[in-house]
Amino acid sequence: MRASQVASFDPIRYGAYICLSVPASDQSAAADADVPGLAERLGLCNEYGAAGGDPEQSIAYLRRISATPGQVTDTGLLGAEAIVHVAATTPEPITEFRAGLARMLGLTVTPRVLDGVARPLSYTGLAMFNFSYSQRVLQQPAQVMPNAFLVPLSKTAGWWQKDWMERHTYFLPRYDDAGAMQSQGHALAAAQGIPCLLRRTYNSVAQPAPDGDFDFITYFECADADVQVFHDVRAALRDVTRNPEWAFVREGPTWHGRRTASWAGLVS
């Protein structure tokens, strides 16, 4: 007799970042659109005041501060003046919200949508969970953590050709035969951000992702005092002498926004 205990890797959450650029001539009409009513009908709770974790079904309004190009061109994200994030434990509320928003905005606005799913952790055993996630930052009200960073990325074909055990090794330090550390790996290179950066990642439903999509949609929130920590962590992860994994990473644009309380405040 053998056990049958294969752990599920099915999605546990669905999410989409709807990137918007509303022409100036249409902003007044767009601000009057009943997006809050649509969100309420779908049971989406505003993340602006969230404390202690993501609401089960949520919506967030993010207003642009800046954006910088990446290795992968994405003009819809790079030029977005606003982003609406919607998330739920099933895909239906997101599909309905996207359709309702499209009807309200009409043909003058063509959103760029970055979507994906959250899955159970795949490279994280007990010790790594305790190191990386046991004291992770949960979502706080926007007054506490107003900054939002959205960074989509993909891995190269060389990464996906590796089996999962080899990919796993890139998250850990590497040592020589004498026990001297040769590189930190992802977990240690990013450790500075654990106490102060909220981290959220959506995976492409299929990996590697189809052409035109990203493998991962990564998102961060932080206080004003910790914006530099975000940039320091990014620099550490990009340093392939510290984190060899990044030789297989291709980043899209980095979009920096401010969490905003309402739809009207987002587009007016």
C-alpha positions as CSV (number, residue, x, y, z in Angstrom):
1,M,0.0,0.0,0.0
2,R,1.2,3.5,-0.8
3,A,0.2,6.9,0.2
4,S,-1.7,9.2,-2.1
5,Q,-0.8,12.7,-0.8
6,V,0.2,14.8,-3.8
7,A,-0.1,18.4,-2.7
8,S,-2.4,20.6,-4.8
9,F,-0.8,23.3,-7.0
10,D,-4.2,24.6,-8.1
11,P,-4.8,28.4,-8.0
12,I,-5.9,29.8,-4.6
13,R,-6.5,33.3,-5.9
14,Y,-7.0,35.1,-9.2
15,G,-5.9,38.7,-9.9
16,A,-5.6,41.3,-12.6
17,Y,-3.9,44.7,-12.9
18,I,-5.9,46.8,-15.3
19,C,-3.6,49.5,-16.7
20,L,-5.3,52.6,-18.0
21,S,-4.6,55.8,-19.9
22,V,-7.7,57.9,-20.1
23,P,-7.5,60.8,-22.7
24,A,-7.8,64.2,-21.0
25,S,-11.0,64.9,-22.9
26,D,-12.6,61.9,-21.4
27,Q,-11.4,62.1,-17.8
28,S,-14.4,64.0,-16.5
29,A,-16.8,61.4,-17.9
30,A,-14.6,58.5,-16.7
31,A,-14.5,59.9,-13.2
32,D,-18.3,59.9,-13.1
33,A,-18.5,56.2,-14.1
34,D,-20.0,54.1,-11.4
35,V,-17.0,51.9,-10.9
36,P,-17.5,51.8,-7.1
37,G,-21.0,50.6,-7.6
38,L,-19.8,47.8,-9.9
39,A,-17.2,46.8,-7.3
40,E,-19.8,46.8,-4.6
41,R,-22.1,44.5,-6.6
42,L,-19.3,42.1,-7.1
43,G,-18.3,42.1,-3.4
44,L,-14.9,43.7,-4.0
45,C,-13.5,45.4,-0.8
46,N,-11.3,48.5,-1.2
47,E,-7.7,47.7,-0.3
48,Y,-7.1,51.3,0.7
49,G,-8.0,50.7,4.3
50,A,-7.0,47.0,4.5
51,A,-5.1,46.0,7.6
52,G,-3.8,42.5,8.4
53,G,-3.8,41.0,4.9
54,D,-5.5,41.0,1.5
55,P,-9.3,41.0,1.6
56,E,-10.8,37.8,0.2
57,Q,-12.2,39.8,-2.8
58,S,-10.6,43.2,-3.3
59,I,-10.1,46.2,-5.5
60,A,-7.3,48.8,-5.4
61,Y,-6.8,52.1,-7.2
62,L,-3.2,53.1,-8.0
63,R,-2.2,56.4,-9.4
64,R,1.1,56.8,-11.4
65,I,4.2,58.4,-9.9
66,S,6.7,57.2,-12.5
67,A,7.6,54.3,-14.7
68,T,10.9,53.1,-16.2
69,P,11.4,50.8,-19.2
70,G,12.7,47.2,-18.7
71,Q,14.3,44.6,-21.0
72,V,10.8,43.6,-22.2
73,T,8.8,46.3,-23.9
74,D,5.3,46.9,-22.6
75,T,3.9,50.2,-23.7
76,G,0.5,49.7,-22.0
77,L,2.1,49.4,-18.6
78,L,4.9,51.9,-19.2
79,G,2.4,54.6,-20.3
80,A,-0.4,53.8,-17.8
81,E,-1.5,56.8,-15.8
82,A,-3.6,54.6,-13.4
83,I,-4.0,50.9,-12.5
84,V,-6.9,49.1,-11.0
85,H,-6.1,45.9,-9.2
86,V,-8.9,43.3,-8.7
87,A,-8.6,40.0,-7.0
88,A,-10.8,37.1,-5.9
89,T,-10.8,33.5,-5.0
90,T,-12.6,32.6,-8.2
91,P,-12.1,34.1,-11.7
92,E,-15.7,35.2,-12.2
93,P,-15.7,38.5,-10.3
94,I,-12.6,39.6,-12.2
95,T,-14.1,38.7,-15.6
96,E,-17.3,40.5,-14.7
97,F,-15.5,43.6,-13.5
98,R,-13.3,43.8,-16.6
99,A,-16.4,43.6,-18.8
100,G,-18.3,46.2,-16.8
101,L,-15.4,48.6,-16.7
102,A,-15.0,48.2,-20.5
103,R,-18.6,49.1,-21.0
104,M,-18.3,52.2,-18.9
105,L,-15.2,53.5,-20.5
106,G,-16.2,52.8,-24.1
107,L,-13.9,52.5,-27.1
108,T,-11.7,55.5,-26.2
109,V,-9.8,53.5,-23.6
110,T,-8.1,50.2,-24.3
111,P,-6.7,48.8,-21.1
112,R,-3.6,46.7,-20.9
113,V,-4.4,43.8,-18.5
114,L,-1.7,41.9,-16.6
115,D,-3.4,38.9,-14.9
116,G,-2.5,35.7,-13.3
117,V,-3.0,33.3,-10.4
118,A,-1.6,32.8,-6.9
119,R,-0.6,29.2,-6.2
120,P,0.6,27.4,-3.2
121,L,4.3,28.0,-2.6
122,S,6.4,25.5,-4.6
123,Y,10.0,25.9,-3.6
124,T,9.4,26.6,0.1
125,G,10.0,24.0,2.8
126,L,9.5,24.6,6.5
127,A,12.8,26.2,7.1
128,M,12.5,28.5,4.1
129,F,9.0,29.4,5.0
130,N,10.1,30.4,8.5
131,F,12.9,32.5,7.0
132,S,11.0,34.2,4.2
133,Y,7.3,34.2,5.1
134,S,6.7,33.7,8.8
135,Q,7.3,37.4,9.6
136,R,6.2,38.7,6.2
137,V,4.6,42.1,5.9
138,L,0.8,42.0,5.6
139,Q,-1.2,44.6,3.8
140,Q,-1.6,47.8,5.8
141,P,-3.7,50.9,5.2
142,A,-2.5,53.2,2.5
143,Q,-1.7,55.9,5.0
144,V,0.9,53.6,6.4
145,M,2.2,52.0,3.2
146,P,1.2,54.3,0.3
147,N,3.7,53.2,-2.3
148,A,2.9,50.5,-4.9
149,F,5.4,49.0,-7.3
150,L,4.4,46.7,-10.2
151,V,7.1,44.7,-11.9
152,P,6.2,42.0,-14.5
153,L,9.0,39.6,-15.5
154,S,9.7,36.4,-17.4
155,K,12.3,33.7,-17.3
156,T,14.3,32.7,-20.3
157,A,13.9,29.4,-22.2
158,G,17.1,28.2,-20.5
159,W,15.4,28.5,-17.1
160,W,12.4,26.4,-18.1
161,Q,14.6,23.7,-19.6
162,K,16.0,23.0,-16.1
163,D,14.2,20.5,-13.9
164,W,12.5,21.8,-10.7
165,M,15.3,20.5,-8.5
166,E,18.0,22.5,-10.3
167,R,15.7,25.6,-10.4
168,H,15.3,25.2,-6.6
169,T,19.0,25.6,-6.0
170,Y,19.0,29.2,-7.3
171,F,17.0,30.3,-4.3
172,L,19.7,29.1,-1.9
173,P,23.3,30.2,-1.2
174,R,26.1,28.4,-3.0
175,Y,29.2,27.2,-1.2
176,D,32.6,25.9,-2.3
177,D,34.1,22.7,-0.9
178,A,35.6,24.6,2.0
179,G,32.2,25.9,3.0
180,A,32.8,29.5,1.9
181,M,29.8,31.2,0.4
182,Q,30.2,31.9,-3.3
183,S,26.8,33.6,-3.9
184,Q,23.8,34.4,-1.8
185,G,21.0,33.2,-4.0
186,H,17.5,34.8,-4.2
187,A,16.5,34.4,-0.6
188,L,19.5,36.0,1.0
189,A,19.9,38.7,-1.7
190,A,16.3,39.8,-1.0
191,A,16.3,39.4,2.8
192,Q,16.6,43.2,3.4
193,G,13.0,43.6,2.2
194,I,11.4,40.9,4.4
195,P,10.6,43.2,7.3
196,C,9.2,46.2,5.3
197,L,8.0,45.2,1.8
198,L,4.6,43.7,1.2
199,R,5.1,41.1,-1.6
200,R,2.5,39.7,-3.9
201,T,3.1,37.5,-7.0
202,Y,0.8,36.2,-9.7
203,N,1.9,33.4,-11.9
204,S,0.9,33.0,-15.5
205,V,-1.7,30.2,-15.8
206,A,0.6,28.4,-18.1
207,Q,4.4,28.5,-17.6
208,P,6.3,29.5,-19.6
209,A,3.7,32.1,-20.5
210,P,2.4,32.5,-24.0
211,D,4.0,35.2,-26.2
212,G,2.9,38.7,-25.1
213,D,2.4,37.6,-21.5
214,F,4.7,37.6,-18.5
215,D,5.6,34.5,-16.4
216,F,5.2,36.5,-13.2
217,I,3.5,39.7,-12.1
218,T,5.3,40.9,-9.0
219,Y,3.9,43.7,-6.8
220,F,5.2,45.4,-3.7
221,E,3.9,48.0,-1.2
222,C,5.9,50.0,1.3
223,A,6.1,53.1,3.4
224,D,7.8,56.2,2.1
225,A,10.8,55.5,4.4
226,D,11.3,52.2,2.7
227,V,11.2,53.1,-0.9
228,Q,15.0,53.0,-1.0
229,V,14.9,49.5,0.4
230,F,12.8,48.4,-2.5
231,H,15.4,49.8,-4.9
232,D,18.3,48.2,-2.9
233,V,16.6,44.8,-3.0
234,R,16.1,45.1,-6.7
235,A,19.8,46.0,-7.2
236,A,20.8,43.0,-5.1
237,L,18.6,40.6,-7.0
238,R,19.9,41.9,-10.4
239,D,23.6,41.4,-9.3
240,V,24.3,37.9,-10.8
241,T,27.4,37.6,-8.6
242,R,25.1,37.6,-5.6
243,N,22.0,36.1,-7.3
244,P,22.8,33.9,-10.3
245,E,19.1,33.3,-10.9
246,W,18.8,36.8,-12.5
247,A,20.8,35.7,-15.5
248,F,17.6,33.9,-16.5
249,V,15.3,36.9,-15.8
250,R,13.9,39.4,-18.3
251,E,12.1,42.4,-16.6
252,G,9.3,44.4,-18.0
253,P,8.8,48.1,-17.0
254,T,8.9,49.1,-13.3
255,W,5.7,51.1,-12.5
256,H,5.6,53.1,-9.3
257,G,2.3,54.4,-8.1
258,R,0.4,55.8,-5.1
259,R,-2.5,53.9,-3.5
260,T,-5.6,56.1,-3.9
261,A,-8.9,55.9,-2.0
262,S,-11.3,56.1,-4.9
263,W,-12.0,55.7,-8.6
264,A,-12.8,59.4,-9.0
265,G,-9.5,60.3,-7.4
266,L,-7.7,58.0,-9.8
267,V,-8.8,59.5,-13.1
268,S,-9.8,63.1,-12.3
